[in-house]
Amino acid sequence: MSHLVSIIIPTYNRSDCIRRAIDSALAQTHADIELIVVDDGSTDGTGIILESYGKRLRWLSQSRSGPSAARNAGARFAAGEFLSFLDSDDCWEPEKIEIQVNSLVRAGKQVPCCICNALILGANGDHDTSFEVASIDCSLTHGYWPRPSKVIGSRFLLFNQVALIWRSTFESVGGFCEDLMLLEDHELAFRLSCLGPWAFDTRVLVKKYNDTLGIGVTAMRDPLCHAIAWQDVVNRCISFVPKSEMTLLSLVKKCFFEAKFEVWCLRLLCSRCQVEMLFGRTGLIALRLHQKLRRRGLGWSRVECSNLISQPVGK
């Protein structure tokens, strides 16, 4: 049985790299796909590039509204049973969609989505995987998280580029929150994580490039800006926790407290003299320790992922 997948690429002034994303989507081994590109008000000739692909993709343009609005517009335009989102400066391995479709079809709709690993390429030649950044270590190639909310509620895990989602599930949670310009993927991921187990694949099927300037990369270069956005998103996540999930609520509240502490630290670090005056050398040591933990991707609210991973649904 064929399963149509709608691939949605939002873009804004990416004429220098959008071909890489489009070509990787069109090269998928899963043949039953439609490619939709949403031009979010580009002024750099992106439309000319999109026109050059002819009928191999469908595209629409809108006035500048942000990445969440662009993705939602693409989803409304889509006809697929599954949705997958690709940023216009990143790319996929050819088998990405095929692997994830097989996983979700095998599992059924009680599993809202499937995520895979990604290679994150920095501007200075450094690289990590998204699972490494999130401190997820698993000996299984594929499996599922029975309680994905505990994973998403305690760490950031790259989502937009690595996920395949049942369209009906995406629509049931209301899609992306359009007033968020940063970390909107994490906010959506948390809502999805409260619905049921997630399928996962540890293979690196995505390449994320952090050498291109965009909203997210620019924010990551401003630690305070990124920390404030993280605090806002985690605070929103608290409201989505079911009242019966007291353990999860406690976990997410701890994550929120950690986020608030990071914002406080970063603001104080703007004035080392003020920190030393208020808290002495102990305060400076605490701030440095906090920075070190964050650089390593650690956090007080983390839960051990190895206890949350099981064999795939249906196996």
Phi, psi and omega per residue, in radians:
M1 nan 2.342 -3.116
S2 -1.474 2.496 3.132
H3 -2.208 1.941 -3.117
L4 -1.286 2.268 3.092
V5 -1.981 2.217 3.053
S6 -1.667 2.035 3.095
I7 -1.701 2.184 -3.057
I8 -2.061 2.165 3.122
I9 -2.062 1.912 2.999
P10 -1.460 2.523 -3.125
T11 -2.575 2.634 3.055
Y12 -2.601 1.968 3.098
N13 0.887 0.934 3.119
R14 -2.109 0.650 -3.113
S15 -1.091 -0.353 -3.106
D16 -1.399 -0.303 -3.049
C17 -2.444 -0.043 -3.037
I18 -1.165 -0.460 3.106
R19 -1.057 -0.630 3.128
R20 -1.040 -0.776 3.139
A21 -1.180 -0.844 -3.109
I22 -1.063 -0.811 -3.105
D23 -1.094 -0.658 3.136
S24 -1.207 -0.561 3.084
A25 -1.223 -0.728 -3.131
L26 -1.255 -0.309 -3.113
A27 -1.587 0.156 -3.101
Q28 -1.121 2.438 3.127
T29 -1.259 -0.387 3.003
H30 -1.341 1.942 -2.941
A31 -1.329 -0.467 -3.011
D32 -1.538 1.384 -3.138
I33 -2.281 2.739 2.884
E34 -2.217 2.451 -3.117
L35 -1.942 2.170 -3.131
I36 -2.118 2.184 3.085
V37 -1.969 2.256 3.121
V38 -1.918 1.953 3.117
D39 -1.498 1.939 -3.037
D40 -1.585 0.998 3.045
G41 1.422 0.561 -3.126
S42 -1.090 2.612 3.121
T43 -2.190 0.216 -3.007
D44 -1.959 0.292 3.130
G45 1.560 0.248 3.101
T46 -1.011 -0.661 -3.124
G47 -1.024 -0.626 3.127
I48 -1.109 -0.718 3.108
I49 -1.128 -0.754 -3.134
L50 -1.103 -0.702 3.121
E51 -1.092 -0.519 -3.095
S52 -1.176 -0.291 3.128
Y53 -1.501 -0.119 3.082
G54 1.014 -2.294 -3.070
K55 -1.473 0.058 3.126
R56 -1.272 -0.253 3.050
L57 -2.546 2.825 2.988
R58 -1.980 2.469 3.131
W59 -2.469 2.644 3.087
L60 -2.372 2.691 3.126
S61 -2.104 2.660 3.108
Q62 -2.548 2.841 3.048
S63 -1.173 2.732 -3.040
R64 -0.982 2.001 -3.075
S65 -2.295 -0.107 3.132
G66 1.753 2.816 -3.032
P67 -1.148 -0.632 -3.131
S68 -1.141 -0.779 3.120
A69 -1.120 -0.652 3.128
A70 -1.148 -0.733 3.122
R71 -1.151 -0.735 3.117
N72 -1.117 -0.654 3.097
A73 -1.104 -0.721 3.099
G74 -1.126 -0.679 3.130
A75 -1.137 -0.666 3.113
R76 -1.160 -0.522 -3.104
F77 -1.440 -0.274 -2.987
A78 -1.391 2.714 3.109
A79 -2.050 -0.057 -3.003
G80 -1.291 2.751 3.028
E81 -1.313 -0.461 3.103
F82 -2.135 2.664 3.049
L83 -2.119 2.452 3.023
S84 -2.468 2.372 -3.033
F85 -1.951 2.336 3.127
L86 -2.236 2.203 3.067
D87 -1.240 2.609 -2.951
S88 -1.336 -0.050 3.054
D89 -1.947 0.152 -3.120
D90 -2.036 3.132 3.135
C91 -2.666 2.883 -3.113
W92 -2.025 2.691 2.910
E93 -1.308 2.640 -3.010
P94 -1.004 -0.560 -3.048
E95 -1.600 0.092 -3.045
K96 -0.944 -0.966 -3.078
I97 -1.158 -0.737 -3.119
E98 -1.032 -0.799 3.138
I99 -1.064 -0.767 -3.073
Q100 -1.289 -0.644 3.068
V101 -1.065 -0.812 3.128
N102 -1.020 -0.700 -3.130
S103 -1.139 -0.789 -3.094
L104 -1.297 -0.631 3.091
V105 -1.118 -0.712 3.107
R106 -1.129 -0.646 -3.069
A107 -1.421 -0.621 -3.078
G108 1.596 3.077 -3.000
K109 -1.324 -0.062 3.030
Q110 -1.261 -0.190 3.050
V111 -1.870 1.878 -2.992
P112 -1.120 -0.591 -3.034
C113 -2.743 2.957 3.061
C114 -2.262 2.339 3.078
I115 -2.076 2.736 3.088
C116 -2.226 3.098 3.120
N117 -1.485 2.787 -3.139
A118 -2.415 2.534 3.003
L119 -1.596 2.130 -3.129
I120 -1.785 2.034 -3.047
L121 -1.822 2.078 -3.113
G122 -1.521 2.899 -3.114
A123 -1.180 -0.429 -3.088
N124 -1.693 0.237 3.141
G125 1.546 -0.062 3.108
D126 -1.358 2.747 -3.137
H127 -2.691 2.613 3.055
D128 -2.511 2.982 2.961
T129 -1.809 2.741 -3.121
S130 -1.122 -0.571 3.100
F131 -1.219 -0.635 3.094
E132 -1.138 -0.767 3.139
V133 -1.053 -0.624 -3.135
A134 -1.545 0.106 3.133
S135 1.022 0.723 3.077
I136 -1.821 2.029 -3.109
D137 -2.177 2.086 -3.066
C138 -2.489 2.392 3.131
S139 -1.438 -0.237 3.140
L140 -1.441 2.516 3.037
T141 -1.285 -0.685 3.105
H142 -2.574 2.740 -3.102
G143 -3.123 -2.713 3.042
Y144 -2.602 2.695 3.071
W145 -1.711 1.956 3.095
P146 -1.067 -0.530 -3.124
R147 -2.225 1.227 -3.110
P148 -1.104 -0.410 -3.136
S149 -1.089 -0.519 3.104
K150 -1.258 -0.529 3.082
V151 -1.277 -0.925 -3.081
I152 -1.208 -0.511 -3.131
G153 -1.338 -0.114 -3.073
S154 -2.154 0.017 -3.119
R155 -2.881 2.855 3.015
F156 -1.561 2.285 3.063
L157 -2.282 2.143 3.127
L158 -0.851 2.331 -3.037
F159 -2.217 -0.917 -2.983
N160 -0.842 -0.956 -3.002
Q161 -1.325 -0.347 -2.971
V162 -1.811 -0.042 -2.977
A163 -1.788 2.587 2.860
L164 -2.141 2.248 -2.988
I165 -2.201 2.413 2.951
W166 -1.054 2.277 -3.122
R167 -1.043 -0.732 -3.122
S168 -1.059 -0.621 3.123
T169 -1.239 -0.752 3.100
F170 -0.989 -0.774 -3.124
E171 -1.203 -0.607 -3.093
S172 -1.158 -0.480 3.132
V173 -1.680 -0.021 3.040
G174 1.593 0.169 3.100
G175 1.228 -2.758 -3.116
F176 -1.351 2.566 3.072
C177 -1.403 1.976 -2.930
E178 -1.339 -0.219 3.099
D179 -1.519 -0.043 3.098
L180 -1.675 2.239 3.079
M181 -1.795 -0.309 -3.137
L182 -2.247 2.468 3.061
L183 1.016 0.456 3.094
E184 -1.133 -0.461 3.122
D185 -1.220 -0.614 3.132
H186 -1.205 -0.671 3.129
E187 -1.108 -0.756 3.077
L188 -1.144 -0.737 -3.128
A189 -1.023 -0.703 -3.119
F190 -1.166 -0.718 3.102
R191 -1.065 -0.736 3.110
L192 -1.165 -0.579 -3.090
S193 -1.196 -0.340 -3.141
C194 -1.458 -0.073 -3.062
L195 -1.601 -0.438 -3.083
G196 2.851 -3.098 -3.093
P197 -1.144 2.652 3.081
W198 -1.905 2.470 2.943
A199 -1.454 2.614 3.093
F200 -2.491 2.756 3.055
D201 -2.422 2.204 -3.047
T202 -1.429 -0.105 3.140
R203 -1.220 2.548 3.132
V204 -1.417 1.816 -3.082
L205 -1.989 0.051 -3.099
V206 -2.358 2.505 2.960
K207 -2.035 2.098 3.109
K208 -1.876 2.173 -3.089
Y209 -1.765 2.058 3.095
N210 -1.734 0.302 3.102
D211 -1.707 0.066 3.081
T212 -1.887 2.468 -3.102
L213 -1.444 2.248 3.076
G214 -2.698 -3.071 -3.101
I215 -1.028 -0.849 -3.058
G216 -1.183 -0.832 -3.118
V217 -1.118 -0.725 3.115
T218 -1.061 -0.720 -3.141
A219 -1.164 -0.644 3.141
M220 -1.126 -0.443 3.107
R221 -1.419 -0.096 3.058
D222 -2.083 1.578 -3.022
P223 -0.941 -0.688 -3.113
L224 -1.170 -0.763 3.118
C225 -1.041 -0.776 -3.123
H226 -1.170 -0.690 -3.137
A227 -1.137 -0.692 3.116
I228 -1.125 -0.725 3.102
A229 -1.101 -0.725 3.122
W230 -1.101 -0.745 3.111
Q231 -1.046 -0.752 -3.124
D232 -1.109 -0.774 -3.093
V233 -1.188 -0.764 3.129
V234 -1.097 -0.658 3.092
N235 -1.069 -0.693 3.092
R236 -1.135 -0.667 -3.113
C237 -1.054 -0.567 -3.141
I238 -0.985 -0.674 -3.081
S239 -1.234 -0.289 -3.123
F240 -1.590 -0.155 -3.106
V241 -1.258 2.189 3.084
P242 -1.018 2.506 -3.074
K243 -1.043 -0.467 -3.121
S244 -1.349 -0.240 -3.058
E245 -1.638 1.238 -3.065
M246 -1.173 -0.647 3.134
T247 -1.136 -0.770 3.110
L248 -1.125 -0.727 3.128
L249 -1.055 -0.728 3.109
S250 -1.097 -0.720 -3.140
L251 -1.092 -0.826 -3.102
V252 -1.197 -0.619 3.091
K253 -1.142 -0.646 3.063
K254 -1.119 -0.701 3.097
C255 -1.102 -0.677 3.102
F256 -1.141 -0.742 3.098
F257 -1.056 -0.731 3.098
E258 -1.086 -0.711 3.118
A259 -1.110 -0.748 3.104
K260 -1.085 -0.692 3.141
F261 -1.144 -0.665 3.122
E262 -1.128 -0.764 3.101
V263 -1.049 -0.777 3.125
W264 -1.058 -0.786 3.137
C265 -1.055 -0.827 -3.074
L266 -1.134 -0.633 3.096
R267 -1.177 -0.711 3.126
L268 -1.206 -0.576 -3.124
L269 -1.138 -0.277 3.056
C270 -1.154 -0.338 3.116
S271 -2.378 1.530 -3.136
R272 -1.006 -0.662 -3.114
C273 -1.080 -0.678 -3.138
Q274 -1.139 -0.727 3.125
V275 -1.085 -0.812 -3.096
E276 -1.144 -0.619 -3.139
M277 -1.197 -0.711 -3.080
L278 -1.364 -0.668 -2.967
F279 -2.190 -0.022 3.137
G280 1.180 -2.857 -3.101
R281 -1.132 -0.521 3.111
T282 -1.062 -0.705 3.114
G283 -1.110 -0.741 3.125
L284 -1.112 -0.725 3.119
I285 -1.089 -0.724 3.136
A286 -1.101 -0.733 3.132
L287 -1.132 -0.747 3.130
R288 -1.135 -0.685 3.105
L289 -1.098 -0.753 3.131
H290 -1.056 -0.785 3.117
Q291 -1.059 -0.718 -3.133
K292 -1.105 -0.758 3.113
L293 -1.090 -0.728 -3.123
R294 -1.163 -0.681 3.126
R295 -1.091 -0.557 3.121
R296 -1.491 -0.007 3.137
G297 1.322 0.378 -3.122
L298 -1.675 2.899 3.116
G299 -2.849 2.699 -3.118
W300 -1.150 -0.539 -2.998
S301 -1.573 0.114 -3.080
R302 -1.120 2.569 2.973
V303 -2.028 2.697 -3.074
E304 -1.366 2.068 -3.057
C305 -1.195 -0.518 -3.049
S306 -1.059 -0.429 3.121
N307 -1.452 -0.083 -3.055
L308 -1.940 0.054 -3.014
I309 -1.876 2.307 3.132
S310 -2.311 3.084 3.087
Q311 -1.169 2.776 -3.119
P312 -1.013 2.581 3.039
V313 -1.033 2.381 3.100
G314 1.565 -0.132 3.138
K315 -1.516 nan nan
